[in-house]
């Protein structure tokens, strides 16, 4: 009987965890790293700076 209770409790916890993961709304911070796809990795390029030697802003 104890084994059944432990199995039932584990199943209930797993089910609750899965439901909670699916029901959690996205956070308001967006990406934690602050990186947006398509953005330059060089912060100077955000202000309009472009390297004069033909390199892109993604170096």
N, C-alpha and C positions, 0 to 999 in steps of 0.2 A: 504494500500500500504506500509506503514511503517513497519507493521508486516511482510509482505512478504520480504522486504529488510533485516530486521533483521534476519529472518530465513535463507535467502540465504547467508548472510554474515557468520552466524554461521556454516552453512554447508560447505562453502568454507574454513573456518579456520580449521574445523575438518578434512576435506579431506587433506589439506596441512600438517597438523600435522601428520597424519597417513603416508602420503607419505614420509615425512621427516624422520620419525622414521625408516622406512624400508630401506631408501636409505643411512643412516648414516653408514660409514665404522667403523669397530671396532677400538678402540684407540690403540696406540702403547705401552701403558703401561701394557697391559694384565689385570690381576685381580688387582683391586685397593688395596686390602689388602696385596698383595704379596704372598698369600697362593697358593700353587700349590697342587692339589690333590695327595696324596701319600707321600708328604714331611713330615718330622718329625716336630712336634710342638716344639721340644727342639733344639735350634740352636747349642748346643754343639755336637749333634749327626751328624751334617753336616760335621764335621772335623774328623769323624771316631771314636769318643768317644762312648763307650757303657757302660751303667751302670753295675757294677759288681755284683749287688744283684738280678739279674734275671729280673729286670724291663725292659720294652721296652722303646724306645726313645719317645714314644707318650704320656708319662704321663704329 
